[in-house]
């Protein structure tokens, strides 16, 4: 009887050891995986063409496995992807928020002891935030409007300016707007019309048409939050054979073309490779169990790794092309060829 009990105890201990070994192996495997969720796959965005390969290349070269998926502009899908990734195990999560979906994922991940890097867009409860200095981005946009008006011989204090902003569900939008307003307020500028915040071009176009009607076509400048908004706004101005000082950001192909053609005053360039490198450098340190030190913080205390944005005007569009973040063939189409030649884009 004693021998049987002893044998049973040995068997239980052996099974427990195997179970613990399995758990340990799973944990070890998880610590080698970087789980990434991107927000959309729209052709006009950088996520699939730029960030995915940049993040994947750096992480795999460092010896880690990646699980990079796209939420396709769907908050429910964002949550489903995250649950599946967490079930398989993650050593770190890199999340680009979409309509606030990242917050619940961050809570789940951190409950499992998994650090979360909020990438490009802030996420409540994230362990780290990696992006460009968003207030500085907004300040460059605001300065674009002020300088553009002065160059046109118009006083910012009396100019008719339409104010736009990004989608309020994107945590960056407020930082962009605050940065712009700091510059505009200092110059004494005021909004003649304020549009609802959006990143969507068609929606921005509808909003701008309302502004155009309300102001009876008298518009000197538009604080456009990004190139996508700017393109829709320019289309309406073109239709009415008018121009205005217009800001933007992203250095998109359309934005660069509009800048070269003089339809958009400037765009703010945020080289995604710089941001991706900052995020992967951080993720690799976490995966290797190394100490991470970050000096800058957001207002809520989240450690913030901020990169510096660059203002691009017609004369400096060539720097974006030279960096490989835009192709000559895409930018210098027939309608823009003369402008490309004038500003040395080749």
LODREN-502312 format. One record per residue: y, z, x of N, C-alpha, C in turn. Coordinates in steps of 0.1 Angstrom, whole numbers, plus 5000, padded with zeros to 4 digits. Example, Ala and Ser with C-alpha at 12.3 -4.5 7.8 and 13.67 -1.06 7.14 Angstrom:
494350785132495550785123496750785132 497850715128498950715137500050795129 
***
This chain:
498850005008500050005000501250005009 501250095019502450095028502549965035 501349905039501449785046502049665038 501649675025502149575016503649585014 504149715012505549735011506249695023 505649725035506349685047506449535048 505349465044505349315045506449265035 506549325023507549275014508949295019 509149415026510449435032510749335042 509749305051509949205061510349075055 509549035044509848905037511248905032 511649015026513049015020514049005031 513849075042514749075053514848935059 513748865060513648735065514448635056 514248655043514948565033516448595034 516848725035518248755036518848695048 518048695059518548635072518748485070 517848425063517948285061519148255052 519348335042520548325033521848335041 521848435049523048465057523348355067 522248305072522348185082522848065075 522448045062522847935054524347945051 524748065047526148095044527048075057 526448125068527248105080527347965084 526247885082526347745085527347665076 527347705063528247645054529647675058 529947805062531247845066531647765078 530747755087531047675100531347535097 530547475088530847335084532247325077 532547425068533747415061534947425071 534747505082535847525091536147405099 535247305098535447175105536047065096 536247105083536747005074538247025070 538946915070540346925065540346845052 540746915041540846865028542246825025 542446695021543746645018543846585004 544946614997545146544984546546474984 546546344981547746274980548146254966 549346224962549846234948549646104941 549845984947549745854940549445744950 549045634944548745514952549545394949 550745424944551645314940552045224952 552145104951552445014962553745034969 554645094961555945124967556045254974 554945334975554945464982554245454995 554345555003553845545017552445615018 552045685008550845765009549545705014 549245595008547945525011548145435024 549245365025549445275036549845345049 550545465048551045535059550345665062 550445755053550045895056548545905057 547745845048546345855049545745815063 546045695068545545665081546045755092 547345795091547945875102547246015102 547046075090546446205090544946195094 544246095089542846085092542646065107 543445975113543245945127543446065136 544446135134544746255142543646365141 543246385129542246495126540846455131 540446335129539146295134539146285149 540246235155540246235170540146365176 540646475168540546605173539146665171 538246595165536846635163536546695149 537446675140537246745126536946635116 536246675105535946585094537146595084 537346485077538346485067537846445053 538446495043538146455029539546435023 539946305023541246265018541146195005 541746244995541646184981542946174975 543046084964544346064958544246094943 545246174939545246214925545746114915 546245994920546645884911547645924900 548646004904549646054894549046124882 548046204884547346274873547046414877 547746514870547646654874546246704872 545546654861544146694858543246644870 543446524874542646474885542946554898 544146584900544546664912543646794912 543546864901542846984900541346964902 540846854896539346824897538946794912 539846714918539546684932539546814941 540546894938540647024946539347114944 538947124931537747204928536547154936 536347014936535246954943535346984958 536546964963536646994978536447134981 536947224973536747374976535247404975 534547344966533147374964532347324977 532747214983532147174995532547255007 533747305006534247395017535347325025 536447395028537547335035538047445046 538347395058538847485068540347505066 540947395060542447395057542647285046 543647305038544047205028545447155031 545647025030546946965032547246895018 548246945011548446904997549846844996 549946724990551246664986551246694971 552146774967552246824953552546704943 551946714931552346624920552546704908 553846704903554146774890553746914890 553746984901553447124901551947164902 551047054903549647084903549147154915 549947144926549547204939549547354939 550347424930550447564930549147634926 548447584916547147644912546147624922 546147504929545147474939545447574951 546647594955547047684966546547824963 546647864951546148004947544648014949 543947914944542447914945542047904960 542647824968542347804982542547934990 543747994988544048114995543148234991 542748234978541748334974540448324982 540148204987538948184995539248195010 540448235013540848255027541148125034 541448015026541747885032543247865033 543847845044545247815046545647685039 546847685033547347565026548647515032 548647385036549847325041550447235030 551547275026552347195016552947085024 552546955021553046845029554046765022 555246745028556346675022557046735011 556346795001556846864990556447014990 557447104987557047244987556147284976 555247374978554347424968554447584968 554647634956554747784955553347844960 553447944969552348014974551547944985 552147834990551547765002551647855014 550747835024550847915037551947855046 552047725045553047655054553647535046 554847495050555547375044555947285056 555447165055555747065066556546945059 557746925063558546815057559646775066 560546695061561846675068562846775063 563946795070564946885066565646825053 565146875042565546805029567046825026 567646935030569046965028569846865036 569346835048569946745057569846605051 568746565045568546435039569646415028 569746525019570746515009572246505014 572446575025573746575032574146435036 573146365042573346225046573646135035 572946155023573146075011574646105006 575046225006576346265001577446205011 577146205024578146155033578146005032 577045935029577045795026578045755015 578045835005578945804993580445834998 580645945004582045975009582545875019 581745845029582245745039582345605033 581445565024581445435018582745415010 583145525002584345514994585545505003 585645575013586745575022586845435029 585745375033585745245039586245145029 585945165016586445075006587845095002 588445195008589845235005590045314992 588945384989589045464976588945614980 589645694972589745834974588545904967 587645974974586546044967586946134956 588146184957588646284947588946214933 589246084934589646014921588645904918 587645884927586645774924585745804913 585245704906584345714895582945714901 582245824902580945844908579845884898 578745814899577645844890576645924899 576246044894575346134902573946114897 573046094906571646084903570846194911 569646224907568846314915567346284913 566546344921565146324920564546404909 563246374906562446444896562546594897 563046664887563146814889561846884891 560646824888559446884890559046884905 559746804913559546794927560446894934 559846984941560647094947561647044957 561446924963562446874972563746824965 563646784953564746724946565946814946 565846944944566947034944567547044957 566747044968567247054981568046934985 567546814981568246684983569646694976 569646734964570846744956571846844961 571346954965572247064970572847014983 572046944992572646895004573746795002 573546704992574546604988575746664982 575546764973576646824966577546904976 576946964986577747034996578846945002 578346825005579246725012580246665002 579746634990580646574980581746674975 581246804973582246904968583346924979 582946924991583846945002584946835002 584546714999585446604998586246594985 585946684976586646694964586146594953 584946534955584446444946583846514934 583846444923583346494910582546384903 581546424895580746334888581446284876 581446144874582046084862580946074852 579646074857578446074848577346124856 576446214850575346264857574046214850 573246144858571946094852570846204853 569846184844568746284845567946254858 567246354863566546334876565246264874 564946164883563746094883563546014896 562245994899561945904911561545764906 561345754893560845634887562045524886 561845404891562845304891563245264877 562345224868562745174855563445284847 563045414849563745524842565145534847 565245524860566645534866567545414861 566845304860567645184855568145204841 567345264832567745294818568845404818 568745504827569745604828571145544833 570945454843572245394848572845304838 572045234830572645144820573545234810 573045354807573745444799575145484805 575045514818576245544826577245434826 576645314828577545194829578245174816 577545194805578145174792579245284789 578845414792579745524790581045514798 580945454810582145444819582745304818 582245224808582845094806582845004819 581845024827581644944839582444984851 583245094849584045134860583345234869 582645184879581845264888582145234902 582545334910582845304924581745344933 580945434929579845484938578645544929 577445544935576345604929575645694939 575445824936574645904944573245884940 572545784946571145754943570245834951 569245904946568345994953567445924963 567045794959566145724968566245574966 565545494974565645354973565145294960 564145364955563545314942564545314931 565345424930566445434921567445334924 567845324937568845234941568545084937 567345044938566944904935567244874920 566844974911567044954897568544954894 569245034900570745044898571444914903 570944864914571544744920571244624910 570044624904569744514895570744504883 571144624879572044624867573444584872 573844634884575144594889575144444892 574044384897573944244900574144164886 573444214876573544144863574944144858 575744244861577144254857578144204868 577544144878578344084889579344194895 578744314898579544414904578744474916 579544554924578944624935579544764935 578844854943579344994944578745054956 579345164961578745234972577445304966 576345284973575145344968574345404980 573845524978573045594988571545574984 570645624993569245614991568445685002 567145685000566345735011564945675010 564145685021562845635023562745515032 563845445034563745325043562645225038 562545215025561545125019561944975022 560944885021561244745023562444695014 562344735001563444694992564744764996 564644885000565944955005566544895017 565644865027566144795039566844665036 566144585027566744455023568044475016 568144565007569444595000570544635010 570144715020571144755030571644635038 570644555042571044435050571944335042 571644335029572444245020573844305016 574044425020575244495016575344545002 574144544995574144594982573944744981 573344804991573044944993573744985006 574545095005575345135017574445185029 573445265026572645315036571345375030 570345395038569145465034568745565044 568145675040567745785049566345755053 566145745066564745715072564045845076 562845855071562045975074560745925079 560645895092559445845098558145925095 557345875086556145955082555245995093 555245915104554445945115554846075122 556146105122556646235127556146345118 556246325105555846435096554346455096 553546345097552146355098551646425110 552346395121551946455134552246605133 553346645127553646795126552546855118 552146795107551146855098549746855105 549346755112548046755118548046845130 549146855137549146955149548947095143 549647125132549447255126548047275121 547447175114546147185108545147205119 545247135130544347145141544347285148 545547335149545647475154544847575145 545047555132544447645122542947625123 542447505123541047475124540347525137 541147535147540647585160540847735161 541447795151541647945151542747985161 543647895164544747935173545847995166 546748065173547848125168548948025164 549548045152550547955148551948025147 552947975153554248035152555247935147 555947975136556947895130558247975128 559347925133560548005133561347985120 561347865114562147835102561447875089 562147915079561447955067562247905055 561547885043562247845031562847975025 563547965014564148075008563148175003 561948134999560948224995560048285006 560448245018559748305030558648215035 558348105029557248015034557647955048 556847975058557047905071557247755070 558347705075558747565073558947495086 558147385088558247295100559047175095 560347175100561247065095561546965105 561346835102561746725110563146675107 563746595116565146555114565146405108 565846385097566046255091567046175099 566946045096567845945103568545855093 569845845094570645755085570545605090 570145515081570045375085571045295078 571845215085572845125080572344985084 573044885080572644745083572344725098 573244775106573144755121571944825127 571344915120570244995126568944975118 568844885109567644855102566544815112 566944745123566044695133565244815140 565844935140565145045146563845085138 563945065124562845095116561644995118 562044875120561144765122560444785136 561344815146560844835160559844955160 560045055152559145165151557845135144 557745025138556544985131556345035117 557445085112557445135098557945035088 558144915092558444805083558144675091 557744575084557344445090558444345088 558744265098559744165097559344065086 558144035085557743935074558043985060 557944125059558144185045559644195043 560444235053561844255051562644125051 562344035061563143915063562643795055 562643815042562243705033563343605032 563143495026564143385025565543435022 565643515012566943565007567643655017 566843715026567343815036567443755050 566843645052566743585066568043575073 569143535067570443525073570943665078 570743755069571143895072570343955084 569043925084568243975095568643915108 569043785108569443725120570843785124 571643805115573043865118572844005125 571944085120571744225125570644245134 570044135139569044145150567744195146 567344175133566044225129565044115132 564144145142563144035146561944105152 
***
